[in-house]
C-alpha cells in the first residue's frame, strides 16, 4: 500500500484525487490521510513522539479511536510500502524565525528522503495554491514566476489576482465521486 499524507483536509486531497483519477489505475492500493496541520507542527509532534521518523506510528496514534481513521485496518510494518508527504513551506509562519523554519525543513527533508523508508517529503512553495499561479494552462512560463517572502502571507490572494482563472476548482474532482461525462469534456 502507498500512504499519501497531506497537510490540509480539503484542497490537497481534492487535488490528489484528480491526479489519482487521471494517472493511478489501482486506487485501492492507496491511502489518503490529512494531517490537518502544518509541517512545523508535524516536526514538533515527531520530536515529542520520539519515533525516529516513524510517521505511520505517529499517524496511527493520532487517529486512533476516530470514526474516519484512514489507518484503522493497517498493519504498519506489513501494509505500507511507500509513504509520500505533501506540506506547504509556509515560511511566513510568525511563530518561528526564518532560520528556525529553514533548520526544521532541512532536518525534515533529510529524514523524509526515501519513500520506502520513512517517506519522501514534498514541499509546496509557498503553499498548494502555487499550482494556480499561472496565466493559463498550459503555461510555458510557469517555472519562471516568483514571489517575495512578503507576498507569501497573502499568497492565496496574490495567486488569485495573478491567475487567469477564478479558482482552480475547475480542474478538481471533488466530493469523492467520479466525474460526469460533461465534466470530463469540460476539462479537455
C-alpha positions in Angstrom: 0.0 0.0 0.0 1.0 3.6 -0.6 0.3 6.2 2.0 -0.2 9.8 1.0 -0.1 12.3 3.8 -1.4 15.8 3.1 -1.3 19.0 5.3 -4.8 20.0 4.6 -8.2 18.3 4.8 -9.8 19.7 1.6 -7.7 21.4 -1.1 -4.8 18.9 -1.2 -6.9 15.7 -1.1 -9.2 17.1 -3.8 -6.1 17.9 -6.0 -4.7 14.4 -5.3 -8.0 12.7 -6.1 -7.9 14.5 -9.5 -4.3 13.3 -10.2 -5.2 9.9 -8.9 -8.2 9.6 -11.3 -6.1 10.6 -14.2 -2.9 8.7 -13.6 -3.3 5.9 -11.0 -5.4 2.9 -12.0 -5.3 0.9 -8.8 -6.8 3.3 -6.2 -7.5 0.5 -3.7 -3.7 0.3 -3.1 -3.6 3.9 -1.8 -4.4 5.5 1.5 -5.0 9.3 1.7 -4.5 10.9 5.1 -4.8 14.5 6.1 -2.6 15.7 8.9 -4.7 18.7 9.4 -1.8 20.9 10.5 1.4 22.4 9.1 4.8 20.9 8.6 6.1 22.7 11.7 3.5 21.0 13.9 4.4 17.7 12.3 8.0 18.4 13.1 7.1 19.2 16.7 4.9 16.1 17.0 7.6 13.9 15.7 10.1 15.3 18.2 7.7 14.7 21.1 6.7 11.3 19.8 10.4 10.2 19.5 9.6 7.6 16.9 12.8 8.2 14.9 10.8 9.3 11.9 8.1 6.7 12.1 5.3 8.7 10.6 2.9 5.8 10.3 3.0 5.0 14.1 2.6 8.7 14.8 -0.4 8.9 12.5 -1.9 5.6 13.8 -1.7 7.1 17.4 -3.1 10.5 16.3 -6.1 9.0 14.5 -6.8 6.1 16.9 -10.4 6.0 18.0 -11.6 8.4 15.3 -14.5 7.1 13.2 -12.9 8.3 10.0 -9.5 6.9 10.8 -7.9 6.1 7.4 -5.4 3.8 9.0 -7.8 1.7 11.1 -7.2 -1.6 9.2 -3.5 -1.1 8.6 -0.6 -3.2 9.9 2.1 -0.5 9.6 5.0 -2.9 9.4 3.5 -5.1 6.7 1.0 -3.0 4.8 2.7 0.3 3.9 5.4 0.0 1.2 5.7 3.7 0.3 5.0 7.0 2.0 4.7 10.4 0.4 4.2 13.6 2.5 2.9 16.9 1.0 3.1 20.1 3.0 3.3 23.8 2.4 6.5 25.6 3.1 4.6 28.4 4.9 7.7 30.4 5.7 5.6 33.3 6.7 4.8 31.4 9.9 5.0 34.1 12.6 5.7 31.6 15.5 9.2 30.7 14.2 12.2 32.7 12.9 13.2 32.2 9.3 16.4 30.5 10.5 14.4 28.0 12.6 11.9 27.4 9.8 14.8 26.6 7.4 16.5 24.4 10.0 13.4 22.3 10.6 12.6 22.0 6.9 16.2 20.9 6.3 16.0 18.3 9.0 12.6 17.0 7.7 14.0 16.8 4.2 17.0 14.8 5.5 14.7 12.4 7.4 12.0 12.0 4.8 14.2 11.4 1.7 13.1 7.9 0.7 9.6 6.8 0.1 10.3 3.2 1.1 11.9 4.0 4.4 10.5 6.9 6.5 8.8 8.5 3.5 9.5 11.2 0.9 8.6 14.8 1.7 7.5 17.2 -1.0 7.0 20.9 -0.1 4.7 23.3 -1.9 6.3 26.7 -2.2 4.9 28.8 -0.7 1.7 26.8 -0.5 -0.5 24.5 -2.5 -2.1 27.5 -4.2 1.1 27.8 -6.3 -0.5 25.3 -8.7 -2.9 28.1 -9.6 -0.1 30.7 -10.0 -0.4 30.7 -13.8 -1.7 32.8 -16.6 -3.3 29.9 -18.4 -2.9 26.2 -18.9 -0.7 25.1 -20.3 1.7 27.9 -19.3 5.3 27.6 -20.7 6.4 30.4 -18.4 5.1 28.7 -15.2 8.6 27.8 -14.0 9.8 31.5 -14.2 7.3 33.0 -11.9 8.4 34.0 -8.4 7.0 35.7 -5.3 8.7 37.6 -2.5 8.6 36.5 1.1 6.4 39.4 2.0 3.8 38.2 -0.6 3.7 34.7 0.9 1.5 35.7 3.8 -1.2 36.8 1.4 -0.4 34.3 -1.4 -3.9 33.0 -1.8 -5.0 36.5 -2.9 -1.8 37.1 -4.9 -2.3 33.9 -6.8 -6.0 34.8 -7.4 -5.0 38.2 -8.8 -2.2 36.7 -11.0 -4.2 33.8 -12.4 -6.4 33.9 -15.5 -8.8 31.5 -13.6 -11.2 32.5 -10.8 -10.1 29.4 -8.9 -8.6 26.0 -9.7 -11.7 24.2 -8.7 -12.5 23.7 -12.4 -9.7 21.1 -12.6 -10.6 19.3 -9.3 -12.8 16.2 -8.9 -14.5 16.8 -5.5 -16.8 15.0 -3.1 -15.2 11.6 -3.6 -17.1 10.9 -6.8 -16.3 10.1 -10.3 -16.6 12.9 -12.8 -19.6 13.0 -15.2 -19.0 12.8 -18.9 -19.8 16.5 -19.2 -17.2 17.4 -16.6 -14.6 15.3 -18.4 -15.3 17.1 -21.7 -15.1 20.5 -20.0 -11.6 19.6 -18.7 -10.4 18.7 -22.2 
